């Protein structure tokens, strides 16, 4: 599936605060913990729980969230399909970074071992 400019714009304007509760629900429903989710997010972005709360309080967009992030040097190893898109084929950097996060949350919820998730 090809990512459209409209899709990229929608993702850029979406707030982290609007998606984060869904991440928590998804992983907890599958028997994982919020602490594990925080570990995955920190591995990808460098953000700790306090910094995440600041983004939530500010209602920061994903554009701002990822502009300020220090992406893990192994993030390029995140591959596969998420939401119908092959991550490694997404040409918009921001959309690809959001899908990296989606993929890690999905892997956590599916019960993948932490050492495999944190490549």
QUISUL-V157200 format. One record per run of one state. SS is the DSSP state (H for helix, E for strand, - for the rest). FROM is the first residue (numbers start at 1). TO is the last residue. If there is no record, write none. Layout:
ss = {SS:SS}
from = {FROM:FROM}
to = {TO:TO}
This chain:
ss = {-:H:-:E:H:-:H:-:H:-:E:H:-:H:-:E:-:E:H:-:H:-:H:-}
from = {1:5:14:15:16:30:34:46:49:59:61:62:68:75:78:81:83:85:87:90:93:110:114:118}
to = {4:13:14:15:29:33:45:48:58:60:61:67:74:77:80:82:84:86:89:92:109:113:117:119}
